[in-house]
Amino acid sequence: MTRVLPSPAATLLAAPLTAAAFLLLAILLTFSNRPLLSLDPDGITLRWLAGRTRIPWDELALGPQPEPRALTLHHRRPTAAIGSEPTEVRLPVRGLHIDAGFLAGTIRRYTDTPSRRAGIGTTEELAALRTVGGGAGRGVCGAA
């Protein structure tokens, strides 16, 4: 049986290529695993690399005051047993590039006032959020 050995050049080239591939993979996972939050008239969607969480407005309750790094949402599923605790969903605000107070005020506005939900995504609604308690002029980083 003939045994084929790799050439010294191939061996020298394989290590840096493998390291570069792992570095590229690490960079891709770091940036692609950032959450993406979207609000629409029907609810909130949080997308991750591994999946998504969708919470309709009527099943959503805001947790305690937002922390600098995370916002806690409570998902009250209609199929849950009476008296059961809602599921806690933590939004890592730091990765969303938005002020935690602004986001909390916005969510509270839409959970408390369902009639405002139809305006989500319009420039008029954004202006209203910035002027009334939705963050008082704060908001998406770089857009305030």
N, CA, C and O atoms as a GROMACS GRO file, in nm:
protein
  576
    1MET      N    1   0.083  -0.116   0.000
    1MET     CA    2   0.000   0.000   0.000
    1MET      C    3   0.089   0.125   0.000
    1MET      O    4   0.185   0.135   0.077
    2THR      N    5   0.056   0.217  -0.087
    2THR     CA    6   0.134   0.339  -0.098
    2THR      C    7   0.073   0.445  -0.008
    2THR      O    8  -0.048   0.467  -0.007
    3ARG      N    9   0.159   0.509   0.067
    3ARG     CA   10   0.112   0.612   0.159
    3ARG      C   11   0.151   0.749   0.103
    3ARG      O   12   0.268   0.774   0.072
    4VAL      N   13   0.051   0.838   0.092
    4VAL     CA   14   0.076   0.971   0.037
    4VAL      C   15   0.082   1.070   0.154
    4VAL      O   16  -0.012   1.080   0.232
    5LEU      N   17   0.192   1.140   0.163
    5LEU     CA   18   0.208   1.241   0.267
    5LEU      C   19   0.182   1.379   0.208
    5LEU      O   20   0.217   1.405   0.093
    6PRO      N   21   0.121   1.467   0.286
    6PRO     CA   22   0.098   1.602   0.234
    6PRO      C   23   0.230   1.676   0.218
    6PRO      O   24   0.326   1.652   0.292
    7SER      N   25   0.232   1.763   0.122
    7SER     CA   26   0.354   1.840   0.099
    7SER      C   27   0.373   1.941   0.212
    7SER      O   28   0.275   1.981   0.275
    8PRO      N   29   0.494   1.983   0.237
    8PRO     CA   30   0.518   2.082   0.343
    8PRO      C   31   0.443   2.212   0.316
    8PRO      O   32   0.399   2.278   0.410
    9ALA      N   33   0.429   2.250   0.191
    9ALA     CA   34   0.358   2.374   0.158
    9ALA      C   35   0.210   2.362   0.194
    9ALA      O   36   0.151   2.458   0.245
   10ALA      N   37   0.149   2.247   0.170
   10ALA     CA   38   0.008   2.226   0.202
   10ALA      C   39  -0.012   2.229   0.353
   10ALA      O   40  -0.112   2.283   0.401
   11THR      N   41   0.081   2.172   0.427
   11THR     CA   42   0.072   2.171   0.573
   11THR      C   43   0.083   2.313   0.627
   11THR      O   44   0.008   2.351   0.718
   12LEU      N   45   0.174   2.392   0.574
   12LEU     CA   46   0.191   2.530   0.619
   12LEU      C   47   0.070   2.616   0.583
   12LEU      O   48   0.038   2.711   0.654
   13LEU      N   49   0.006   2.585   0.475
   13LEU     CA   50  -0.109   2.663   0.430
   13LEU      C   51  -0.237   2.626   0.504
   13LEU      O   52  -0.325   2.710   0.522
   14ALA      N   53  -0.248   2.502   0.548
   14ALA     CA   54  -0.372   2.455   0.612
   14ALA      C   55  -0.398   2.522   0.746
   14ALA      O   56  -0.513   2.556   0.774
   15ALA      N   57  -0.298   2.542   0.827
   15ALA     CA   58  -0.318   2.600   0.960
   15ALA      C   59  -0.372   2.743   0.953
   15ALA      O   60  -0.471   2.772   1.019
   16PRO      N   61  -0.312   2.833   0.875
   16PRO     CA   62  -0.368   2.969   0.869
   16PRO      C   63  -0.508   2.973   0.805
   16PRO      O   64  -0.592   3.054   0.844
   17LEU      N   65  -0.533   2.886   0.707
   17LEU     CA   66  -0.666   2.884   0.646
   17LEU      C   67  -0.772   2.836   0.745
   17LEU      O   68  -0.883   2.889   0.747
   18THR      N   69  -0.738   2.737   0.825
   18THR     CA   70  -0.831   2.688   0.927
   18THR      C   71  -0.857   2.796   1.031
   18THR      O   72  -0.971   2.818   1.071
   19ALA      N   73  -0.751   2.863   1.075
   19ALA     CA   74  -0.766   2.971   1.173
   19ALA      C   75  -0.852   3.084   1.116
   19ALA      O   76  -0.936   3.140   1.186
   20ALA      N   77  -0.830   3.119   0.992
   20ALA     CA   78  -0.908   3.225   0.928
   20ALA      C   79  -1.056   3.186   0.917
   20ALA      O   80  -1.144   3.269   0.936
   21ALA      N   81  -1.081   3.059   0.886
   21ALA     CA   82  -1.220   3.013   0.875
   21ALA      C   83  -1.290   3.021   1.011
   21ALA      O   84  -1.405   3.064   1.019
   22PHE      N   85  -1.222   2.980   1.117
   22PHE     CA   86  -1.281   2.989   1.251
   22PHE      C   87  -1.302   3.134   1.293
   22PHE      O   88  -1.404   3.165   1.354
   23LEU      N   89  -1.209   3.223   1.260
   23LEU     CA   90  -1.224   3.365   1.292
   23LEU      C   91  -1.343   3.425   1.218
   23LEU      O   92  -1.421   3.500   1.277
   24LEU      N   93  -1.356   3.392   1.091
   24LEU     CA   94  -1.470   3.441   1.012
   24LEU      C   95  -1.602   3.389   1.069
   24LEU      O   96  -1.699   3.464   1.078
   25LEU      N   97  -1.606   3.264   1.107
   25LEU     CA   98  -1.726   3.206   1.167
   25LEU      C   99  -1.761   3.277   1.298
   25LEU      O  100  -1.878   3.306   1.324
   26ALA      N  101  -1.661   3.304   1.381
   26ALA     CA  102  -1.685   3.372   1.509
   26ALA      C  103  -1.740   3.513   1.485
   26ALA      O  104  -1.831   3.556   1.555
   27ILE      N  105  -1.685   3.583   1.387
   27ILE     CA  106  -1.733   3.718   1.356
   27ILE      C  107  -1.877   3.713   1.305
   27ILE      O  108  -1.961   3.793   1.347
   28LEU      N  109  -1.907   3.620   1.217
   28LEU     CA  110  -2.042   3.607   1.164
   28LEU      C  111  -2.143   3.575   1.274
   28LEU      O  112  -2.251   3.634   1.277
   29LEU      N  113  -2.109   3.484   1.363
   29LEU     CA  114  -2.200   3.448   1.472
   29LEU      C  115  -2.220   3.564   1.569
   29LEU      O  116  -2.329   3.584   1.621
   30THR      N  117  -2.114   3.641   1.592
   30THR     CA  118  -2.124   3.754   1.683
   30THR      C  119  -2.221   3.858   1.629
   30THR      O  120  -2.306   3.908   1.703
   31PHE      N  121  -2.208   3.891   1.503
   31PHE     CA  122  -2.292   3.996   1.446
   31PHE      C  123  -2.428   3.947   1.399
   31PHE      O  124  -2.524   4.025   1.397
   32SER      N  125  -2.439   3.822   1.362
   32SER     CA  126  -2.568   3.774   1.314
   32SER      C  127  -2.657   3.727   1.428
   32SER      O  128  -2.776   3.706   1.407
   33ASN      N  129  -2.604   3.709   1.548
   33ASN     CA  130  -2.685   3.666   1.661
   33ASN      C  131  -2.741   3.785   1.739
   33ASN      O  132  -2.798   3.767   1.846
   34ARG      N  133  -2.726   3.904   1.685
   34ARG     CA  134  -2.785   4.020   1.749
   34ARG      C  135  -2.935   4.014   1.727
   34ARG      O  136  -2.982   3.977   1.619
   35PRO      N  137  -3.010   4.050   1.828
   35PRO     CA  138  -3.156   4.042   1.814
   35PRO      C  139  -3.208   4.151   1.721
   35PRO      O  140  -3.148   4.257   1.707
   36LEU      N  141  -3.318   4.122   1.659
   36LEU     CA  142  -3.389   4.218   1.575
   36LEU      C  143  -3.530   4.227   1.630
   36LEU      O  144  -3.603   4.127   1.632
   37LEU      N  145  -3.569   4.344   1.674
   37LEU     CA  146  -3.701   4.365   1.733
   37LEU      C  147  -3.787   4.443   1.635
   37LEU      O  148  -3.744   4.546   1.583
   38SER      N  149  -3.906   4.394   1.611
   38SER     CA  150  -3.998   4.470   1.527
   38SER      C  151  -4.134   4.478   1.595
   38SER      O  152  -4.182   4.381   1.654
   39LEU      N  153  -4.193   4.596   1.586
   39LEU     CA  154  -4.326   4.622   1.640
   39LEU      C  155  -4.419   4.644   1.522
   39LEU      O  156  -4.383   4.713   1.427
   40ASP      N  157  -4.536   4.586   1.527
   40ASP     CA  158  -4.637   4.610   1.425
   40ASP      C  159  -4.773   4.615   1.494
   40ASP      O  160  -4.782   4.589   1.614
   41PRO      N  161  -4.878   4.648   1.422
   41PRO     CA  162  -5.009   4.662   1.487
   41PRO      C  163  -5.058   4.535   1.559
   41PRO      O  164  -5.146   4.544   1.644
   42ASP      N  165  -5.002   4.418   1.526
   42ASP     CA  166  -5.047   4.294   1.590
   42ASP      C  167  -4.965   4.253   1.711
   42ASP      O  168  -5.013   4.175   1.793
   43GLY      N  169  -4.841   4.302   1.724
   43GLY     CA  170  -4.758   4.263   1.838
   43GLY      C  171  -4.611   4.291   1.817
   43GLY      O  172  -4.572   4.373   1.734
   44ILE      N  173  -4.531   4.221   1.895
   44ILE     CA  174  -4.386   4.236   1.895
   44ILE      C  175  -4.323   4.106   1.846
   44ILE      O  176  -4.367   3.997   1.884
   45THR      N  177  -4.222   4.118   1.762
   45THR     CA  178  -4.146   4.001   1.718
   45THR      C  179  -4.000   4.024   1.750
   45THR      O  180  -3.943   4.128   1.715
   46LEU      N  181  -3.938   3.928   1.816
   46LEU     CA  182  -3.796   3.932   1.846
   46LEU      C  183  -3.732   3.818   1.770
   46LEU      O  184  -3.763   3.701   1.793
   47ARG      N  185  -3.641   3.852   1.678
   47ARG     CA  186  -3.575   3.750   1.596
   47ARG      C  187  -3.430   3.734   1.640
   47ARG      O  188  -3.359   3.832   1.666
   48TRP      N  189  -3.388   3.610   1.647
   48TRP     CA  190  -3.251   3.573   1.677
   48TRP      C  191  -3.201   3.484   1.565
   48TRP      O  192  -3.277   3.445   1.477
   49LEU      N  193  -3.074   3.453   1.568
   49LEU     CA  194  -3.017   3.362   1.471
   49LEU      C  195  -3.086   3.226   1.480
   49LEU      O  196  -3.110   3.161   1.378
   50ALA      N  197  -3.118   3.183   1.601
   50ALA     CA  198  -3.174   3.050   1.623
   50ALA      C  199  -3.327   3.044   1.618
   50ALA      O  200  -3.384   2.936   1.634
   51GLY      N  201  -3.393   3.154   1.598
   51GLY     CA  202  -3.538   3.148   1.594
   51GLY      C  203  -3.601   3.283   1.621
   51GLY      O  204  -3.535   3.387   1.610
   52ARG      N  205  -3.728   3.281   1.658
   52ARG     CA  206  -3.799   3.405   1.684
   52ARG      C  207  -3.903   3.385   1.793
   52ARG      O  208  -3.950   3.274   1.818
   53THR      N  209  -3.938   3.497   1.857
   53THR     CA  210  -4.043   3.498   1.957
   53THR      C  211  -4.144   3.603   1.914
   53THR      O  212  -4.108   3.718   1.888
   54ARG      N  213  -4.268   3.564   1.908
   54ARG     CA  214  -4.376   3.655   1.869
   54ARG      C  215  -4.473   3.667   1.986
   54ARG      O  216  -4.519   3.566   2.039
   55ILE      N  217  -4.504   3.792   2.026
   55ILE     CA  218  -4.598   3.815   2.136
   55ILE      C  219  -4.704   3.914   2.089
   55ILE      O  220  -4.673   4.030   2.062
   56PRO      N  221  -4.828   3.869   2.079
   56PRO     CA  222  -4.937   3.961   2.045
   56PRO      C  223  -4.955   4.066   2.156
   56PRO      O  224  -4.930   4.037   2.272
   57TRP      N  225  -4.998   4.187   2.120
   57TRP     CA  226  -5.013   4.294   2.217
   57TRP      C  227  -5.104   4.254   2.334
   57TRP      O  228  -5.076   4.287   2.449
   58ASP      N  229  -5.210   4.184   2.304
   58ASP     CA  230  -5.306   4.149   2.410
   58ASP      C  231  -5.252   4.046   2.508
   58ASP      O  232  -5.311   4.024   2.614
   59GLU      N  233  -5.139   3.983   2.476
   59GLU     CA  234  -5.078   3.884   2.565
   59GLU      C  235  -4.951   3.937   2.631
   59GLU      O  236  -4.877   3.863   2.695
   60LEU      N  237  -4.927   4.067   2.615
   60LEU     CA  238  -4.801   4.127   2.659
   60LEU      C  239  -4.821   4.216   2.781
   60LEU      O  240  -4.916   4.294   2.787
   61ALA      N  241  -4.732   4.202   2.876
   61ALA     CA  242  -4.727   4.292   2.992
   61ALA      C  243  -4.581   4.327   3.015
   61ALA      O  244  -4.493   4.242   3.003
   62LEU      N  245  -4.556   4.453   3.047
   62LEU     CA  246  -4.420   4.498   3.074
   62LEU      C  247  -4.382   4.462   3.215
   62LEU      O  248  -4.463   4.474   3.307
   63GLY      N  249  -4.259   4.418   3.234
   63GLY     CA  250  -4.211   4.383   3.366
   63GLY      C  251  -4.173   4.507   3.445
   63GLY      O  252  -4.223   4.616   3.418
   64PRO      N  253  -4.085   4.491   3.544
   64PRO     CA  254  -4.042   4.605   3.625
   64PRO      C  255  -3.966   4.706   3.539
   64PRO      O  256  -3.944   4.684   3.420
   65GLN      N  257  -3.926   4.814   3.600
   65GLN     CA  258  -3.854   4.918   3.526
   65GLN      C  259  -3.737   4.858   3.449
   65GLN      O  260  -3.672   4.765   3.497
   66PRO      N  261  -3.710   4.911   3.330
   66PRO     CA  262  -3.602   4.854   3.248
   66PRO      C  263  -3.466   4.870   3.313
   66PRO      O  264  -3.438   4.971   3.378
   67GLU      N  265  -3.383   4.770   3.296
   67GLU     CA  266  -3.245   4.777   3.338
   67GLU      C  267  -3.168   4.840   3.222
   67GLU      O  268  -3.220   4.844   3.111
   68PRO      N  269  -3.047   4.887   3.245
   68PRO     CA  270  -2.972   4.946   3.134
   68PRO      C  271  -2.945   4.847   3.020
   68PRO      O  272  -2.933   4.888   2.905
   69ARG      N  273  -2.936   4.718   3.051
   69ARG     CA  274  -2.900   4.620   2.949
   69ARG      C  275  -3.015   4.535   2.899
   69ARG      O  276  -3.005   4.472   2.794
   70ALA      N  277  -3.126   4.531   2.973
   70ALA     CA  278  -3.234   4.441   2.934
   70ALA      C  279  -3.370   4.496   2.977
   70ALA      O  280  -3.381   4.572   3.073
   71LEU      N  281  -3.470   4.455   2.904
   71LEU     CA  282  -3.608   4.490   2.933
   71LEU      C  283  -3.683   4.358   2.950
   71LEU      O  284  -3.669   4.268   2.867
   72THR      N  285  -3.762   4.346   3.055
   72THR     CA  286  -3.834   4.222   3.080
   72THR      C  287  -3.978   4.236   3.034
   72THR      O  288  -4.049   4.329   3.075
   73LEU      N  289  -4.021   4.144   2.950
   73LEU     CA  290  -4.160   4.138   2.905
   73LEU      C  291  -4.224   4.014   2.964
   73LEU      O  292  -4.157   3.913   2.986
   74HIS      N  293  -4.352   4.021   2.990
   74HIS     CA  294  -4.426   3.906   3.041
   74HIS      C  295  -4.527   3.864   2.935
   74HIS      O  296  -4.611   3.943   2.892
   75HIS      N  297  -4.517   3.740   2.893
   75HIS     CA  298  -4.606   3.685   2.790
   75HIS      C  299  -4.714   3.605   2.860
   75HIS      O  300  -4.688   3.497   2.913
   76ARG      N  301  -4.835   3.658   2.860
   76ARG     CA  302  -4.951   3.590   2.922
   76ARG      C  303  -5.023   3.513   2.812
   76ARG      O  304  -5.106   3.569   2.740
   77ARG      N  305  -4.991   3.387   2.799
   77ARG     CA  306  -5.054   3.304   2.695
   77ARG      C  307  -5.198   3.273   2.732
   77ARG      O  308  -5.226   3.241   2.848
   78PRO      N  309  -5.290   3.283   2.636
   78PRO     CA  310  -5.430   3.254   2.668
   78PRO      C  311  -5.454   3.107   2.701
   78PRO      O  312  -5.554   3.073   2.764
   79THR      N  313  -5.364   3.020   2.659
   79THR     CA  314  -5.381   2.877   2.686
   79THR      C  315  -5.322   2.835   2.820
   79THR      O  316  -5.335   2.720   2.860
   80ALA      N  317  -5.256   2.928   2.890
   80ALA     CA  318  -5.194   2.895   3.018
   80ALA      C  319  -5.302   2.870   3.123
   80ALA      O  320  -5.412   2.926   3.116
   81ALA      N  321  -5.269   2.788   3.219
   81ALA     CA  322  -5.364   2.757   3.327
   81ALA      C  323  -5.394   2.883   3.409
   81ALA      O  324  -5.307   2.969   3.426
   82ILE      N  325  -5.514   2.892   3.459
   82ILE     CA  326  -5.554   3.007   3.540
   82ILE      C  327  -5.464   3.012   3.664
   82ILE      O  328  -5.444   2.911   3.732
   83GLY      N  329  -5.412   3.129   3.690
   83GLY     CA  330  -5.325   3.147   3.805
   83GLY      C  331  -5.179   3.117   3.777
   83GLY      O  332  -5.095   3.138   3.864
   84SER      N  333  -5.147   3.069   3.657
   84SER     CA  334  -5.007   3.041   3.626
   84SER      C  335  -4.933   3.171   3.596
   84SER      O  336  -4.991   3.270   3.551
   85GLU      N  337  -4.806   3.167   3.621
   85GLU     CA  338  -4.722   3.284   3.597
   85GLU      C  339  -4.697   3.302   3.448
   85GLU      O  340  -4.683   3.202   3.376
   86PRO      N  341  -4.691   3.427   3.399
   86PRO     CA  342  -4.660   3.449   3.258
   86PRO      C  343  -4.514   3.413   3.229
   86PRO      O  344  -4.429   3.414   3.319
   87THR      N  345  -4.486   3.382   3.105
   87THR     CA  346  -4.349   3.353   3.062
   87THR      C  347  -4.272   3.483   3.056
   87THR      O  348  -4.322   3.583   3.004
   88GLU      N  349  -4.150   3.483   3.108
   88GLU     CA  350  -4.066   3.601   3.106
   88GLU      C  351  -3.980   3.599   2.980
   88GLU      O  352  -3.914   3.499   2.951
   89VAL      N  353  -3.979   3.710   2.908
   89VAL     CA  354  -3.894   3.726   2.790
   89VAL      C  355  -3.806   3.847   2.814
   89VAL      O  356  -3.856   3.957   2.835
   90ARG      N  357  -3.675   3.826   2.811
   90ARG     CA  358  -3.582   3.937   2.834
   90ARG      C  359  -3.528   3.987   2.701
   90ARG      O  360  -3.474   3.910   2.621
   91LEU      N  361  -3.544   4.117   2.679
   91LEU     CA  362  -3.492   4.180   2.558
   91LEU      C  363  -3.358   4.244   2.592
   91LEU      O  364  -3.353   4.334   2.676
   92PRO      N  365  -3.251   4.201   2.528
   92PRO     CA  366  -3.121   4.264   2.553
   92PRO      C  367  -3.114   4.398   2.480
   92PRO      O  368  -3.077   4.403   2.363
   93VAL      N  369  -3.150   4.505   2.548
   93VAL     CA  370  -3.163   4.636   2.487
   93VAL      C  371  -3.030   4.683   2.426
   93VAL      O  372  -3.029   4.750   2.323
   94ARG      N  373  -2.922   4.647   2.488
   94ARG     CA  374  -2.790   4.692   2.439
   94ARG      C  375  -2.768   4.649   2.294
   94ARG      O  376  -2.714   4.727   2.215
   95GLY      N  377  -2.809   4.529   2.257
   95GLY     CA  378  -2.791   4.481   2.122
   95GLY      C  379  -2.890   4.540   2.022
   95GLY      O  380  -2.873   4.523   1.902
   96LEU      N  381  -2.993   4.609   2.071
   96LEU     CA  382  -3.095   4.665   1.984
   96LEU      C  383  -3.066   4.809   1.941
   96LEU      O  384  -3.133   4.861   1.852
   97HIS      N  385  -2.969   4.873   2.002
   97HIS     CA  386  -2.935   5.013   1.972
   97HIS      C  387  -3.054   5.106   1.993
   97HIS      O  388  -3.088   5.188   1.907
   98ILE      N  389  -3.118   5.091   2.109
   98ILE     CA  390  -3.231   5.177   2.143
   98ILE      C  391  -3.226   5.204   2.293
   98ILE      O  392  -3.180   5.120   2.370
   99ASP      N  393  -3.272   5.320   2.333
   99ASP     CA  394  -3.277   5.357   2.473
   99ASP      C  395  -3.382   5.271   2.544
   99ASP      O  396  -3.495   5.260   2.498
  100ALA      N  397  -3.344   5.210   2.656
  100ALA     CA  398  -3.433   5.120   2.728
  100ALA      C  399  -3.560   5.192   2.776
  100ALA      O  400  -3.668   5.135   2.770
  101GLY      N  401  -3.547   5.316   2.821
  101GLY     CA  402  -3.663   5.392   2.866
  101GLY      C  403  -3.758   5.424   2.752
  101GLY      O  404  -3.880   5.418   2.768
  102PHE      N  405  -3.703   5.456   2.637
  102PHE     CA  406  -3.786   5.484   2.519
  102PHE      C  407  -3.863   5.359   2.477
  102PHE      O  408  -3.983   5.365   2.450
  103LEU      N  409  -3.793   5.246   2.473
  103LEU     CA  410  -3.858   5.121   2.434
  103LEU      C  411  -3.966   5.081   2.534
  103LEU      O  412  -4.075   5.038   2.496
  104ALA      N  413  -3.935   5.094   2.662
  104ALA     CA  414  -4.034   5.060   2.766
  104ALA      C  415  -4.156   5.150   2.755
  104ALA      O  416  -4.269   5.102   2.765
  105GLY      N  417  -4.134   5.280   2.736
  105GLY     CA  418  -4.246   5.373   2.720
  105GLY      C  419  -4.329   5.343   2.597
  105GLY      O  420  -4.452   5.355   2.599
  106THR      N  421  -4.262   5.304   2.489
  106THR     CA  422  -4.331   5.271   2.365
  106THR      C  423  -4.417   5.147   2.383
  106THR      O  424  -4.533   5.145   2.342
  107ILE      N  425  -4.360   5.044   2.443
  107ILE     CA  426  -4.436   4.920   2.465
  107ILE      C  427  -4.554   4.946   2.558
  107ILE      O  428  -4.664   4.897   2.534
  108ARG      N  429  -4.530   5.022   2.663
  108ARG     CA  430  -4.638   5.053   2.757
  108ARG      C  431  -4.749   5.131   2.687
  108ARG      O  432  -4.867   5.108   2.712
  109ARG      N  433  -4.712   5.222   2.599
  109ARG     CA  434  -4.810   5.302   2.526
  109ARG      C  435  -4.902   5.212   2.442
  109ARG      O  436  -5.023   5.231   2.438
  110TYR      N  437  -4.842   5.113   2.374
  110TYR     CA  438  -4.922   5.028   2.287
  110TYR      C  439  -4.998   4.920   2.364
  110TYR      O  440  -5.101   4.872   2.316
  111THR      N  441  -4.950   4.880   2.481
  111THR     CA  442  -5.029   4.785   2.561
  111THR      C  443  -5.144   4.856   2.630
  111THR      O  444  -5.251   4.797   2.647
  112ASP      N  445  -5.124   4.982   2.669
  112ASP     CA  446  -5.228   5.058   2.739
  112ASP      C  447  -5.329   5.123   2.645
  112ASP      O  448  -5.444   5.145   2.682
  113THR      N  449  -5.286   5.154   2.521
  113THR     CA  450  -5.372   5.226   2.427
  113THR      C  451  -5.376   5.153   2.293
  113THR      O  452  -5.305   5.190   2.200
  114PRO      N  453  -5.459   5.050   2.282
  114PRO     CA  454  -5.464   4.972   2.158
  114PRO      C  455  -5.496   5.054   2.033
  114PRO      O  456  -5.454   5.016   1.924
  115SER      N  457  -5.567   5.163   2.046
  115SER     CA  458  -5.603   5.243   1.930
  115SER      C  459  -5.482   5.307   1.862
  115SER      O  460  -5.491   5.347   1.746
  116ARG      N  461  -5.369   5.318   1.932
  116ARG     CA  462  -5.248   5.378   1.875
  116ARG      C  463  -5.170   5.279   1.789
  116ARG      O  464  -5.084   5.320   1.711
  117ARG      N  465  -5.197   5.151   1.803
  117ARG     CA  466  -5.119   5.048   1.734
  117ARG      C  467  -5.124   5.060   1.582
  117ARG      O  468  -5.027   5.026   1.515
  118ALA      N  469  -5.234   5.106   1.528
  118ALA     CA  470  -5.247   5.116   1.382
  118ALA      C  471  -5.145   5.214   1.324
  118ALA      O  472  -5.110   5.204   1.207
  119GLY      N  473  -5.096   5.308   1.405
  119GLY     CA  474  -5.000   5.407   1.357
  119GLY      C  475  -4.855   5.363   1.366
  119GLY      O  476  -4.765   5.438   1.328
  120ILE      N  477  -4.830   5.242   1.414
  120ILE     CA  478  -4.692   5.195   1.428
  120ILE      C  479  -4.621   5.200   1.293
  120ILE      O  480  -4.672   5.151   1.192
  121GLY      N  481  -4.504   5.260   1.293
  121GLY     CA  482  -4.423   5.268   1.171
  121GLY      C  483  -4.441   5.398   1.094
  121GLY      O  484  -4.369   5.421   0.996
  122THR      N  485  -4.534   5.482   1.135
  122THR     CA  486  -4.554   5.608   1.064
  122THR      C  487  -4.470   5.718   1.127
  122THR      O  488  -4.437   5.712   1.246
  123THR      N  489  -4.437   5.819   1.048
  123THR     CA  490  -4.357   5.931   1.101
  123THR      C  491  -4.437   6.009   1.205
  123THR      O  492  -4.380   6.062   1.300
  124GLU      N  493  -4.569   6.015   1.188
  124GLU     CA  494  -4.653   6.086   1.286
  124GLU      C  495  -4.648   6.016   1.422
  124GLU      O  496  -4.639   6.083   1.525
  125GLU      N  497  -4.655   5.885   1.421
  125GLU     CA  498  -4.652   5.811   1.548
  125GLU      C  499  -4.515   5.822   1.615
  125GLU      O  500  -4.508   5.833   1.737
  126LEU      N  501  -4.408   5.818   1.537
  126LEU     CA  502  -4.275   5.836   1.594
  126LEU      C  503  -4.262   5.973   1.659
  126LEU      O  504  -4.207   5.986   1.768
  127ALA      N  505  -4.312   6.076   1.592
  127ALA     CA  506  -4.308   6.211   1.650
  127ALA      C  507  -4.388   6.216   1.779
  127ALA      O  508  -4.345   6.278   1.876
  128ALA      N  509  -4.504   6.150   1.782
  128ALA     CA  510  -4.586   6.146   1.903
  128ALA      C  511  -4.514   6.073   2.015
  128ALA      O  512  -4.519   6.115   2.131
  129LEU      N  513  -4.446   5.963   1.982
  129LEU     CA  514  -4.372   5.888   2.083
  129LEU      C  515  -4.261   5.973   2.143
  129LEU      O  516  -4.235   5.966   2.263
  130ARG      N  517  -4.197   6.051   2.061
  130ARG     CA  518  -4.086   6.133   2.109
  130ARG      C  519  -4.134   6.248   2.197
  130ARG      O  520  -4.059   6.294   2.283
  131THR      N  521  -4.255   6.294   2.179
  131THR     CA  522  -4.303   6.407   2.258
  131THR      C  523  -4.378   6.366   2.383
  131THR      O  524  -4.374   6.439   2.482
  132VAL      N  525  -4.446   6.252   2.382
  132VAL     CA  526  -4.519   6.207   2.501
  132VAL      C  527  -4.454   6.084   2.560
  132VAL      O  528  -4.453   5.980   2.494
  133GLY      N  529  -4.403   6.089   2.673
  133GLY     CA  530  -4.357   5.978   2.751
  133GLY      C  531  -4.295   5.856   2.686
  133GLY      O  532  -4.245   5.771   2.760
  134GLY      N  533  -4.294   5.840   2.556
  134GLY     CA  534  -4.232   5.723   2.495
  134GLY      C  535  -4.084   5.732   2.501
  134GLY      O  536  -4.016   5.648   2.443
  135GLY      N  537  -4.031   5.830   2.570
  135GLY     CA  538  -3.888   5.843   2.581
  135GLY      C  539  -3.846   5.988   2.581
  135GLY      O  540  -3.727   6.018   2.594
  136ALA      N  541  -3.942   6.077   2.565
  136ALA     CA  542  -3.919   6.221   2.571
  136ALA      C  543  -3.799   6.262   2.489
  136ALA      O  544  -3.704   6.320   2.543
  137GLY      N  545  -3.802   6.233   2.360
  137GLY     CA  546  -3.697   6.279   2.270
  137GLY      C  547  -3.586   6.179   2.250
  137GLY      O  548  -3.504   6.196   2.159
  138ARG      N  549  -3.581   6.075   2.330
  138ARG     CA  550  -3.478   5.973   2.312
  138ARG      C  551  -3.533   5.868   2.220
  138ARG      O  552  -3.652   5.867   2.189
  139GLY      N  553  -3.449   5.780   2.179
  139GLY     CA  554  -3.501   5.674   2.094
  139GLY      C  555  -3.393   5.590   2.037
  139GLY      O  556  -3.301   5.547   2.107
  140VAL      N  557  -3.403   5.564   1.908
  140VAL     CA  558  -3.304   5.482   1.841
  140VAL      C  559  -3.172   5.558   1.844
  140VAL      O  560  -3.168   5.677   1.814
  141CYS      N  561  -3.065   5.490   1.879
  141CYS     CA  562  -2.935   5.554   1.890
  141CYS      C  563  -2.900   5.622   1.758
  141CYS      O  564  -2.910   5.561   1.651
  142GLY      N  565  -2.861   5.747   1.766
  142GLY     CA  566  -2.823   5.821   1.647
  142GLY      C  567  -2.940   5.890   1.581
  142GLY      O  568  -2.920   5.969   1.488
  143ALA      N  569  -3.063   5.865   1.625
  143ALA     CA  570  -3.178   5.926   1.560
  143ALA      C  571  -3.248   6.028   1.650
  143ALA      O  572  -3.348   6.088   1.610
  144ALA      N  573  -3.195   6.046   1.770
  144ALA     CA  574  -3.262   6.136   1.865
  144ALA      C  575  -3.237   6.277   1.838
  144ALA      O  576  -3.286   6.364   1.911
   0.00000   0.00000   0.00000
